[in-house]
Amino acid sequence: MARKRQKLDQHNQSAEVHRRLKTEPSGVVRERLLAVSLGIKGELTLGEIADNLNRSRATIQTWFDNYRDKGIEGLYPSKSPRGFASALQGRARKELMVKLSKGSFRRAEDAQQWLERRHGIKFSLGHTRHLLGKLEARLKVVRPRHPNSSEKKREEFRTQLARKMFHALKSRHGSCTQWKRRKLRIWIADEARFGLQPNLKRAWASRAIRIHKSSRIRYQWRYFWGAVEVDGTGSEYLYTEGANTEFSVKFLEQISRNDPSSEHVVIWDGAGFHPDHKHEGFPSNVTVLRQPPYSPELNCVEKLWDQLRDGLCNRNWNGIDQLLEQATRWLRGFWRSPSKIRSLVGEGWLLHQSNA
C-alpha cells in the first residue's frame, strides 16, 4: 500500500508561488516554482510532473521536500558557500593563488599535499583538480629564465622606453634639430641560427599510428637576422654564415640603406657582437637601444622565430640552400603583410611607448 501523500503547501504560500511564476525569468528557480505549482494543483502525479519537466522523480521530490521545509525560499539556491570550496577561504586561498602564479606545482598531487601540509585542508585528488580548474589554473610549459634576469629592469624598460629613446637620440646626435626633422622609424631586431639539425615537433595523426619522419644529423647552418617595425609597416631580413660585429653592422646598413632619409632606432639585446655608434662603418642615421639582459620576452622577433621553426620543422632538407629557399617563401608573407607584423608587436606597452 502506497504511503499517504503529505500536504505540499504547508506554509500556505500557493498564491505567492503563482504570483512569482508570472515574473520569474527562465531558469532553474522558475522550473522549481512550476513544479511546485503543478504539485499544489494536484492534477498530476509525481511521475507525470517529472516527465513534463524532463526531470527525474527524485529531483522533483527533493524540490517538494525543500518547499515543505522552507517554503518558497527553499526553492532558491543557497547563497552560502558549499562543498569543498568553502574550506578554501581567506589566507589559504590567497597563498594558493600566489603559488599558482609562480608555477610551484608540477602535479595536482603537489597542490593536494601542500594544502594539507600548510593549511591542514584535506581534499581528494579529484577535488583538488576540480579546484585548480575553478581557479583557472592550467598545465603550462615552463619557460627558462636566467637567474640574473631582473624584473625591475624589465618593468623600467616597458614603462620608460620613450624616454630612453629620446636620450639615446640626443646622445647620438648631440642636438634635437638633427633628427627631429626626419621621419622616425623604430625597429625590433634579433638573430637566430637555423640549420639542418633535425627539428621534430608534434603533429596530428590517426590513433594507434606511430608517426616517423626522416632525419639525419648534419652540421650546416645559417644565421637569420630579422627586424620588424613597431607600427607594422616594414620588416628586414638577412642571411649570414655567422654572427659577429661585421655582420651586425651589415644588417644595420641594410636597414639604413633602404630608407636613408629617415632616422632609425633599432632595439635589440646586448650581445657582445652588437656594436654601438662608435664602431667604424656604423650608419649615421641609426641609433641602437639595448634591452635589459636576459629578457628575450621583451623582443617580439622571438615570436617570429618560433613561428618560422614551426614552418620548417618535420622536414628532411637536401641541403642548406633548400632550407633557405623555404624560409624565404615563409618570411615573404611577413614582408608583404603589415597585419602579420602587427600581430607580433600587439597593442601593448611597445606600441604605446613608441607612440609617446
C-alpha positions as CSV (number, residue, x, y, z in Angstrom):
1,M,0.0,0.0,0.0
2,A,1.5,3.4,-1.0
3,R,2.1,5.9,1.7
4,K,-0.2,8.8,2.1
5,R,0.9,11.9,0.2
6,Q,1.8,14.7,2.5
7,K,0.4,18.2,2.2
8,L,2.7,20.1,-0.1
9,D,1.7,23.7,0.7
10,Q,2.4,23.6,4.5
11,H,3.3,27.3,4.6
12,N,0.2,28.4,2.7
13,Q,2.2,30.2,0.0
14,S,0.4,28.9,-3.1
15,A,-0.8,32.4,-4.0
16,E,2.8,33.7,-3.8
17,V,4.0,30.8,-5.9
18,H,1.6,31.6,-8.7
19,R,2.4,35.3,-8.5
20,R,6.2,34.7,-8.8
21,L,5.7,32.4,-11.7
22,K,4.4,35.4,-13.7
23,T,7.6,37.4,-13.2
24,E,10.4,34.9,-12.7
25,P,12.7,34.7,-15.7
26,S,13.6,31.4,-17.3
27,G,16.0,29.3,-15.2
28,V,16.1,26.7,-12.5
29,V,14.1,28.8,-10.0
30,R,11.2,29.2,-12.4
31,E,11.4,25.5,-13.1
32,R,11.1,24.7,-9.4
33,L,8.2,27.1,-9.0
34,L,6.4,25.5,-11.9
35,A,6.9,22.0,-10.4
36,V,5.5,23.1,-7.0
37,S,2.6,24.9,-8.7
38,L,1.7,21.7,-10.5
39,G,2.1,19.8,-7.3
40,I,-0.2,22.1,-5.4
41,K,-2.9,21.8,-8.0
42,G,-2.8,18.0,-7.5
43,E,-3.9,17.2,-11.1
44,L,-0.7,15.3,-12.0
45,T,1.2,12.6,-10.2
46,L,4.8,13.0,-9.2
47,G,5.9,10.9,-12.2
48,E,3.8,12.9,-14.6
49,I,5.3,16.2,-13.3
50,A,8.8,14.7,-13.7
51,D,8.0,13.7,-17.3
52,N,6.6,17.2,-18.2
53,L,9.7,18.9,-16.9
54,N,12.1,16.3,-18.2
55,R,13.5,15.7,-14.7
56,S,13.8,12.6,-12.5
57,R,11.2,11.7,-9.9
58,A,14.0,12.1,-7.2
59,T,14.7,15.7,-8.3
60,I,11.0,16.7,-8.2
61,Q,10.7,15.0,-4.8
62,T,13.7,17.0,-3.5
63,W,12.1,20.3,-4.7
64,F,8.9,19.3,-2.9
65,D,10.7,18.5,0.3
66,N,12.6,21.8,0.2
67,Y,9.3,23.6,-0.3
68,R,7.6,21.8,2.6
69,D,10.6,22.6,4.8
70,K,11.3,26.3,4.0
71,G,8.5,27.4,1.7
72,I,9.4,29.5,-1.4
73,E,12.9,30.3,0.0
74,G,13.7,26.6,-0.2
75,L,13.4,26.8,-4.0
76,Y,16.2,29.4,-4.4
77,P,19.9,28.3,-4.5
78,S,21.7,28.8,-1.2
79,K,23.9,31.9,-1.1
80,S,26.3,30.4,1.4
81,P,29.4,28.6,0.0
82,R,29.0,24.9,0.0
83,G,31.2,21.8,-0.6
84,F,35.0,21.7,-0.6
85,A,35.4,25.2,-2.0
86,S,34.1,26.7,1.3
87,A,37.1,25.3,3.1
88,L,39.4,27.3,0.9
89,Q,38.9,30.9,2.1
90,G,41.0,33.8,3.2
91,R,44.7,33.2,3.8
92,A,44.7,29.7,2.3
93,R,43.1,30.9,-1.0
94,K,45.5,33.9,-1.3
95,E,48.6,31.7,-0.7
96,L,47.4,29.1,-3.2
97,M,46.9,31.9,-5.8
98,V,50.5,33.1,-5.2
99,K,51.8,29.6,-5.6
100,L,49.9,29.2,-8.9
101,S,51.2,32.5,-10.2
102,K,54.7,31.2,-9.7
103,G,54.1,27.7,-11.2
104,S,55.0,26.0,-8.0
105,F,53.1,22.7,-8.6
106,R,54.2,20.2,-11.1
107,R,51.2,17.9,-10.5
108,A,47.8,18.2,-8.9
109,E,49.2,15.8,-6.2
110,D,51.7,18.5,-5.2
111,A,49.0,21.1,-4.7
112,Q,47.0,18.5,-2.7
113,Q,49.9,17.7,-0.4
114,W,50.8,21.4,0.0
115,L,47.2,22.3,1.1
116,E,47.2,19.5,3.7
117,R,50.7,20.3,5.0
118,R,50.4,24.1,5.0
119,H,46.8,24.6,6.0
120,G,45.5,21.2,7.2
121,I,43.0,21.1,4.3
122,K,42.4,17.5,3.1
123,F,40.9,17.3,-0.4
124,S,40.7,14.2,-2.6
125,L,42.8,14.3,-5.7
126,G,39.7,14.7,-7.8
127,H,38.5,17.7,-5.7
128,T,42.0,19.2,-6.0
129,R,42.0,19.0,-9.8
130,H,38.5,20.5,-9.9
131,L,39.6,23.3,-7.6
132,L,42.6,24.1,-9.8
133,G,40.2,24.3,-12.7
134,K,37.8,26.6,-10.8
135,L,40.8,28.9,-10.1
136,E,41.5,29.0,-13.9
137,A,44.9,27.2,-13.4
138,R,46.2,25.3,-16.4
139,L,49.2,22.9,-17.0
140,K,51.6,25.0,-19.0
141,V,55.1,24.6,-20.4
142,V,57.7,26.2,-18.1
143,R,60.0,28.6,-20.0
144,P,63.6,29.1,-18.9
145,R,64.8,32.3,-17.4
146,H,68.4,33.2,-16.4
147,P,68.9,33.6,-12.6
148,N,70.4,37.1,-13.2
149,S,67.2,38.3,-15.1
150,S,65.8,41.4,-13.3
151,E,62.0,42.0,-13.3
152,K,62.7,45.6,-12.0
153,K,64.8,46.3,-15.1
154,R,62.2,44.8,-17.4
155,E,59.4,46.8,-15.9
156,E,61.5,50.0,-16.2
157,F,62.2,49.3,-19.8
158,R,58.5,48.8,-20.6
159,T,57.4,52.0,-18.8
160,Q,60.3,54.3,-19.8
161,L,61.1,53.2,-23.4
162,A,60.1,56.5,-24.9
163,R,62.4,58.4,-22.5
164,K,65.2,56.1,-23.2
165,M,64.8,56.5,-26.9
166,F,64.9,60.3,-26.6
167,H,68.1,60.3,-24.5
168,A,69.7,57.8,-26.9
169,L,68.9,60.0,-29.9
170,K,70.1,63.1,-28.1
171,S,73.4,61.4,-27.0
172,R,73.9,60.1,-30.6
173,H,73.4,63.4,-32.4
174,G,74.0,66.0,-29.7
175,S,71.2,68.2,-30.9
176,C,67.4,67.5,-31.3
177,T,67.2,69.5,-34.5
178,Q,69.3,67.0,-36.4
179,W,66.9,64.1,-36.0
180,K,63.5,65.8,-35.2
181,R,63.2,66.9,-38.8
182,R,63.4,63.4,-40.0
183,K,60.8,60.6,-40.0
184,L,61.5,58.4,-37.0
185,R,61.3,54.6,-37.6
186,I,61.5,52.2,-34.6
187,W,62.6,48.6,-35.2
188,I,62.9,45.5,-33.0
189,A,65.7,43.3,-34.2
190,D,67.1,39.9,-33.3
191,E,69.1,37.0,-34.9
192,A,68.8,33.2,-34.7
193,R,70.5,30.2,-36.0
194,F,68.7,27.7,-38.4
195,G,70.3,24.7,-39.8
196,L,70.0,21.1,-40.9
197,Q,69.8,19.6,-37.4
198,P,66.5,17.6,-37.1
199,N,63.7,19.8,-35.7
200,L,60.8,17.4,-34.9
201,K,57.6,18.7,-33.4
202,R,54.1,17.2,-32.6
203,A,51.7,16.6,-35.5
204,W,48.1,15.5,-35.7
205,A,47.8,11.8,-36.6
206,S,45.4,8.9,-36.5
207,R,45.0,7.0,-33.3
208,A,47.2,3.9,-32.8
209,I,49.6,5.1,-35.5
210,R,53.2,5.9,-34.6
211,I,54.5,8.8,-36.8
212,H,58.1,8.8,-38.1
213,K,59.9,11.5,-40.0
214,S,63.2,11.0,-41.9
215,S,66.0,12.9,-40.2
216,R,69.8,12.9,-40.0
217,I,72.2,15.0,-38.1
218,R,74.2,17.4,-40.2
219,Y,76.2,20.4,-39.1
220,Q,75.3,23.1,-41.6
221,W,73.5,26.3,-40.6
222,R,73.0,30.0,-41.3
223,Y,72.2,32.9,-39.1
224,F,68.9,34.7,-39.8
225,W,68.8,38.4,-39.0
226,G,65.3,40.0,-38.7
227,A,63.9,43.4,-37.8
228,V,60.2,44.4,-37.7
229,E,58.9,47.9,-37.4
230,V,56.9,48.7,-34.3
231,D,54.0,50.2,-36.3
232,G,53.9,47.1,-38.6
233,T,54.8,49.0,-41.8
234,G,58.0,47.2,-42.6
235,S,60.4,44.3,-41.9
236,E,64.0,43.5,-43.0
237,Y,65.8,40.1,-43.2
238,L,69.4,38.9,-43.8
239,Y,71.1,35.5,-44.0
240,T,74.8,35.3,-43.0
241,E,77.2,32.5,-42.3
242,G,78.0,33.7,-38.8
243,A,77.1,36.1,-36.1
244,N,79.7,38.8,-35.4
245,T,80.2,42.6,-35.3
246,E,80.8,42.7,-39.1
247,F,77.5,41.1,-39.9
248,S,75.7,43.2,-37.2
249,V,76.9,46.4,-39.0
250,K,76.0,44.9,-42.3
251,F,72.4,44.3,-41.1
252,L,72.1,47.9,-39.7
253,E,73.5,49.2,-43.0
254,Q,70.7,47.3,-44.8
255,I,68.0,49.0,-42.6
256,S,69.7,52.4,-43.2
257,R,70.2,52.0,-46.9
258,N,66.5,51.1,-47.6
259,D,65.4,54.5,-46.2
260,P,68.3,56.8,-45.9
261,S,66.2,59.9,-45.3
262,S,64.7,58.6,-42.0
263,E,66.1,58.2,-38.5
264,H,66.1,54.6,-37.4
265,V,66.1,53.4,-33.8
266,V,67.0,49.7,-33.5
267,I,66.1,47.9,-30.3
268,W,67.9,44.6,-29.7
269,D,69.7,42.6,-27.0
270,G,73.1,43.3,-25.5
271,A,75.1,40.6,-27.4
272,G,78.8,41.3,-27.4
273,F,78.9,41.4,-31.2
274,H,76.2,44.1,-31.4
275,P,78.2,47.3,-31.9
276,D,77.4,50.9,-30.9
277,H,77.7,54.1,-33.0
278,K,81.4,54.4,-32.2
279,H,82.2,51.4,-34.4
280,E,83.7,52.2,-37.8
281,G,81.2,52.0,-40.6
282,F,78.2,52.4,-38.3
283,P,75.3,54.1,-40.2
284,S,74.9,57.8,-39.3
285,N,71.1,57.6,-39.2
286,V,70.8,54.6,-37.0
287,T,70.7,54.6,-33.1
288,V,70.9,51.4,-31.1
289,L,68.9,50.9,-27.9
290,R,69.7,47.8,-25.8
291,Q,67.2,45.7,-23.9
292,P,67.8,44.6,-20.3
293,P,70.0,41.5,-20.1
294,Y,68.3,38.0,-20.1
295,S,65.0,39.4,-21.2
296,P,64.0,37.7,-24.5
297,E,60.3,38.2,-23.8
298,L,60.8,41.9,-24.5
299,N,61.7,41.1,-28.1
300,C,58.7,40.3,-30.3
301,V,61.0,38.9,-33.1
302,E,61.5,35.9,-30.8
303,K,57.8,35.1,-31.7
304,L,58.7,35.3,-35.4
305,W,61.5,32.7,-35.0
306,D,59.1,30.4,-33.1
307,Q,56.6,30.6,-35.9
308,L,59.3,30.1,-38.5
309,R,60.6,27.0,-36.7
310,D,57.0,25.6,-36.9
311,G,57.1,26.2,-40.7
312,L,60.4,24.4,-41.1
313,C,60.0,21.5,-38.7
314,N,59.4,17.8,-39.5
315,R,61.3,18.1,-42.8
316,N,64.5,16.4,-44.1
317,W,66.3,19.1,-46.1
318,N,68.5,18.1,-49.0
319,G,70.8,21.0,-48.2
320,I,71.1,24.4,-46.7
321,D,70.0,26.1,-49.9
322,Q,66.7,24.3,-49.9
323,L,66.1,25.3,-46.2
324,L,66.9,29.0,-47.1
325,E,64.5,28.8,-50.1
326,Q,61.6,27.6,-47.9
327,A,62.4,30.1,-45.2
328,T,62.4,32.9,-47.8
329,R,59.0,31.9,-49.0
330,W,57.7,31.8,-45.5
331,L,59.2,35.2,-44.4
332,R,57.9,36.8,-47.6
333,G,54.4,36.6,-46.0
334,F,55.6,38.9,-43.2
335,W,57.4,41.2,-45.6
336,R,54.3,41.7,-47.7
337,S,51.7,41.7,-44.9
338,P,51.8,44.5,-42.3
339,S,48.9,42.8,-40.4
340,K,51.2,39.9,-39.6
341,I,53.9,42.2,-38.3
342,R,51.4,44.0,-36.1
343,S,50.3,40.6,-34.8
344,L,53.8,40.1,-33.4
345,V,54.0,43.6,-31.9
346,G,50.5,43.6,-30.5
347,E,48.7,46.5,-28.9
348,G,50.6,46.6,-25.6
349,W,53.4,48.5,-24.0
350,L,55.7,48.6,-27.0
351,L,53.3,50.3,-29.3
352,H,52.2,52.7,-26.5
353,Q,55.7,53.7,-25.7
354,S,56.7,54.2,-29.3
355,N,53.7,56.5,-29.9
356,A,54.7,58.5,-26.9
